[in-house]
Amino acid sequence: MVTATLTPLADFLQQVLAAIRPLPPLDLELTQAYGNVFAEDVVAPGPLPAFDHAAIDGYAVRLDDVVGAREDRPVRLNVVGDVGAASWRPVRVSSGSCLSVAAGAPMPAAADAVVPTSWTDEGMASVEIYASPKRGHGVRRAGEELAAGAVVAQAGTQVAAPMVALLAAAGVAHVVVRPCPRVVVVSTGDELVETGRMSAPGQVVDVNSHALTAAAVEAGALAYRIGICDDDPEGLRAVLEDQTLRSDLIVMTGGTGHGPGDMVRRIFGRDGTVGFTDLSVYPCSSLGFGTVGVEEVPIVCLPGDPGTALIGFEVLVRPVIQRLAGAEPVFRPSIKAHLLETLSSPAGLREFRPALVSERRGGGYTVQPLAGGPYTLSGLADANGLLVLGERVSTAAAGSTVDVLLIDRRR
């Protein structure tokens, strides 16, 4: 039976995220900034393009000279020179003549358009033109894409490859970004053994440190797997003290429950290092958050069950990583989707369940629930979304509309 002492997830997240400050910004060379988050708006130092130039290979012409040009009545013009992309001397088109231009070449003065080579006989000394272009055809004007002083990138957005290209084209060489958070992952438990074997009585394979390290990388962090730490108070404290100087966030998994073997909660909850909160969430009903060391490095304590730990990562750790990185928004994007199967959900708890989201013909989405509960790990392996059922939902009928968090694993 659910008690009234459980903390709503929204209240818990608000409290935790209010305690997290984005990492101090730093100035990076443009290519080194990929994957980081802009700490401030970036404005174009000049117009883009910086000058009028030919967008295609062809002939720069005056429109008055090619009016009425047709294939059966071509217009002949004298080709008085060539202009390449590396040309810098100003040139001018006079009446009855044209200039051969390459894509990227500065536009000659008085030229109104560029006639593509495919519209001509590709002559060298003179050229026959078989069609009349419209004004501006084949031309990119200065400032056409960006005006000087325009905001190119907004604070809180991630530096992606197309943005790197746009900034470079706009003349930006350095940007101010937040560093990628350094996340340390530790699994605790006397029963844990390394991967490469099957679990056996008294021995449980350490799944979490591997899975959570990968999840942190997907979230944009620089993640480091420390591995297994026994349930020894001094050993746990020594690990934390060793890692506070090299991390912006510590993620510890295991021992967060109320059982006799839940040492993490007993050790860190007793001295107030970490506050453990029982949440109205299923799975992952218990999470710990606090700070450690003189540097007050944030620490998140997740349950030991792998599927539950990964849900806890999505619920809490990923938003914390995004906040440290200065990203906006910090939460996954969500959609409304039509449920394909009737579901029951624990009363009084907000359930996060793996799901498969598909787009419908004509618009909208459908969502197919996948394995949850004790089989959450299997469901997450195939999921591209997390179906969310609120605390007041005990049954969700097929065909009803539900909320789904979209999971993007393309990083």
N, C-alpha and C positions, 0 to 999 in steps of 0.2 A: 504493500500500500504506500502511495506517495504521501509524504508529510508536507506540512505547510512551511517547513524551514528551508526548502530548496530555493536557491537564488535564481531568478530569471537570467537567461543568457545575455540578454541585451544590457541589463544592469552591470553584469560582470565585465562584459567587453568594454563598456563605457569607462568603468573604473580602471581597467588595465591600460587601455589605450591612452587615457589621460595622463598616465604615469610615464609613457614612452615619449622620448624626444627624438626627432630626426637627427641623424649623425651630422657632425659639423661638415660644411661644404668644403670642397677643394677644387682648384683649377686644374683641368686636365687638357692635354692635347686632344684634338677632336677624335682621332681613331681610337685612343685609349679610353674614351668615355662611353663606348658602346656598352649597352646593358645597364648603365647607371641611370639615375633619375635627375633631371634638371632641378637645380636648387633655386634658380631664378629664371625669369623670362629671358629669352634670347631675341634681340632685335636685329634686323638686317642693317649692316653698316652702310650699305649702298643699294641701289636698285638692282633687280634681277629680271632680265639680263642687264648687264652693266652698260651695254650700248646696242644700238640697232644692228642686227646681223642677219645674214641669210640663213634660213632654216633648212634649205635644201640645196643641192647642186643644180646650177642652171645659169640663166642669163639675167642680170639686173637690167631692167628696162624702165623707160618712161611710158606710162599708160597711153599718152597721146600718140605715141609712135606705133602702138600695136592694136589700136582700136579697129575692130572689124576683121582681124586676122582669122582666116579659115583654112582648112586643109586644101580647098580648091583655089583659094586666093591668099597664099601666104604673104607675110610681110617680111621683107629682107632688111636687115640692119647690119651695119659694120661693127665687128667685134674689135674694140680698140685696146683691149688688155685683159689681163687675168687678175683676180683678187682671191688670195688664199686666206686660210684661217690665221696665218701668221702675219698677214699684211698689216701695216700700221700707218703707212702714208695715206693721207686723205685723197680721195679721187672723186671725180664727178662725171655723171653721165650727161652727154650733150645730145641735142635733138638729132635723130637719125642714127644713133649709135647705141651700143650696149656694152656691158662688161661681163665676161665669163666669171662666175663666182662659185666658190666652194661652200658647202655647209659650214657655218661658223664664221665666215668671212664678214668683216664690217661692211655694212651697206654703203654703196657709193652715194654721194649727195645727189639729190634730184631724182633718184630711182624710186619708183612707186611699188614695184613688185619684182618677184623672181619668176621667170618662166622656166618650168622644169625642162630638163634636156629631152625628156620623152615627148615634149610638144614641139620639138624642132628637128632639123636635119643634123644637129650637133656640129655645125660648121665652126671653123677656127678663125678664118679671116673675116668671113661674113656668115650670117646664120639666117635660115628661113624659119619663121615662126608660124605655126599652124593653128594657134588658138590664142585668144586674148584673155589674160588673167584678170581677176578682180583686184582692186586696190589692196595692197598688203599681203597678197598671196605669196607664200614662201618667205615671209619676213617675220622676225621676232623683234618687237620694239622694246626699247629700254624701259625697265620697270613694269613690263607687262605681267610678270608673274608675282613679283614682290616690289613694293615701293620702299624706298629708303626709310628706315625707322619702323617698318612693320614688324609685328611680333611673329617670329618664325616658329618658336617653340615655347610652350608654356611650362612654368614651374610645376613639378609633380608628375610630368609625363616622362616616359622612358626613352632613352636614346636608342633608336632603332636604325637599321641600315639605310632606309630611304631618307630619314632625317639627317643622317651623317652626310648623305649626298647633297641634300638641300642646303645645309649649313655651309658645306665646302663651296658650293656654287655661289652662295651669297657672300663669300669672303670671310667666313668665321673660321678661325684656326684653333681657338681655345674656348672651352665652355666651363661654367661652374656647375658642378654636380655633387650629389651626395654619394659617398662611397658605398659599394655593395656591402651589406652587413656581413660580418664574420660570425658564423654560427657554429658552435661546438655541440656535438651530439654524444651523449653518454647513456649507456644502458646499465641499469643496476639489477643485481640479483645474484645470490649464491648459486642458483640453479642454472645460470646461463653458460652456454658453451658456444664456441665459434661455429660459423657455418661450414658446410661441407659434410655434414652428417645428419641423421634423423634424430629427432627428439626421443628420449627414452625416460623411463621413470627416474626422477631425480635430476634429469638434465633436460634443459629446454634451449633450443637453438636461438641465438640472438638474432632476431629478425629486425627489431626496432632500430638499432643504430644504423643499419644499412638503409632501411626504408626511409627513415626520417632524414638522413643525410641527402638521399636522392630528392626527397620532397623539398628540402631547403634549397637545393640547387635549382629545382624547377621554379621556386618562388623568387629567384634572382639573388640568392645569397652565395657567399663563398663559404662552403660548408666543410667541416672537418669531423670525421668520425674518430672519436677517442676510443670507443669500444666498450668493453665490459668492465664494470667496477663492482666488487663484492659488497655485500651489505655490512660494511664495517664503517662505523661513524668517522673514525680518524682517516680512513682511506678515502671516504667520500669528500670530507673537508679538504684533504690534501689535493685531490683532483680539481676541486673547484678553485682553490687558491692558485693552482698552477695555470689554470685556464683563463682566469679573469684578465690577465694582461694581454691575452691574444684573441679575445673574443668580444663581440658586441652583444651577443645573446647566447645563453647556455640552455640547451634543451636536454632535460633528464627524463628518462622513462623508467617506469616500474616503481612499486611500493607506495602508491598514492592512496590506497584504500584504507579500510579500518581494521584489516585483519592482523593477526599476530606477527606475520612476516613482512608487513608493510613498513620497512625501516625508514624509507625516505620521508614519509609523513611524520613518523615518530621523531626522527632526528631534526629535521628542519622546521617542522611545525612547532616543536617544543620551545625552540629559542627565538621564534618569530622571524627567522630568515626568510621563510616562505609561508605565505598564507594559503591554506587549502580551503577550497570552496566547493560545497556540494551543490550541483547545478540541476535545474529541471531540464536535462538534456539526455537523450538516449541515442546511441551509446555515449560513453565518456561523461559520466555523471559527476566526476571529481577531477578538478584541475588545481594545480598549484602555481602561484606566481609570487615573485619577490625579487630582491636584489642581493647580490653577494659581493664581498670584497670591498676594499676602500674605494674602488672605482664605481661601485654600485652597478655592476653589470646585471641586466635583467636575466632572470632564470624562470623557465617554464617547466613544470613537472607534469608529465603525461602518464596515463595508466600503462601497465605492462602488456596488456593484450594488443597484438599488432594492429588488428582492424580498428579497435577502439582508439589506439594511439594515433593512427592516421586521420581518423575523424577529428580527434582533438587538435591535430596539427592544422587541419582546415579551419576549424572553429576559432582557434586562438593563435597558434604560432604564425601562420601565414599572415594574418593581419598585423601582427607585431613586426614581422620582417618588413612588410610594406611601409609601416609607419617609420621604422628606423631608416629605411631607404628614402623617405620623403615622398613616396608615391601617393597619388590620389587617383581613384578611390582605393581604400585599403582592402575592400571586400571583393569577392568574386562577383561578376555580373550575374544577374538572375533573370529568369523568364517565367511566364505563365505557360503551363502545358496541360494538355488533356490526359488524364490518367487512363491507362489501358487495362488496368486490373484493380479490383477492389482490394483495399489494404486495411488491416487493423493496426492500431498504434497504441502504445502505452498511454493510458490516461494521465494527464497532468504533466507530460514530458514532451519537449520539442524533439522530434525524431529526425535524424539525418540518415537517409538510406541511399545506398548506391543505386544509380539508375542509368538507363540508356535513353538519351534524348534524340528524337528524329524530327526533321522538318516535314510538315504536311504539304501536300500539293495544294496550292491556293493560299498558302500562308499559315502561320501558326506552328505549334509544336505538339508532339505527343511524347509521353514519357512511360517507359516500361520499367517497373521496379525490378531490381536485381537482389541477389541474396543479401540479407541483413542479419541483425542479431549476432549469434555466434559465428555466422558465416560471412561477416562483413568484409573480411579480407578477400575472399573469393569474389564478392560483388564488386569491390573497388578495382580489382584487376581488369575488369571489362567496362567499367563505368566511364561515361563522359559527363556525368552530372551527379549532383546530390539532391535528392528529393527531400523537401522540408515539410513536415507535418507539424502544425502548431500544437501547443499544450492542450487546447480544447478539442482537438480532433482525436477521436477514438476509432472512427471508421471513415475511410475515404472511398467513396463509391467509384467504380469504373465510369469514365466519362466526365467526372468532376474536374475542376480546374485547380491545379496545385502549383506551388512555387518550386522552382528548381534552380540550384546554383550550377552554373556551367563550369566545368573543369577543363582547362586548357593545358595539355601536356606537351606542347610543341617545342618548348625550350630545349 
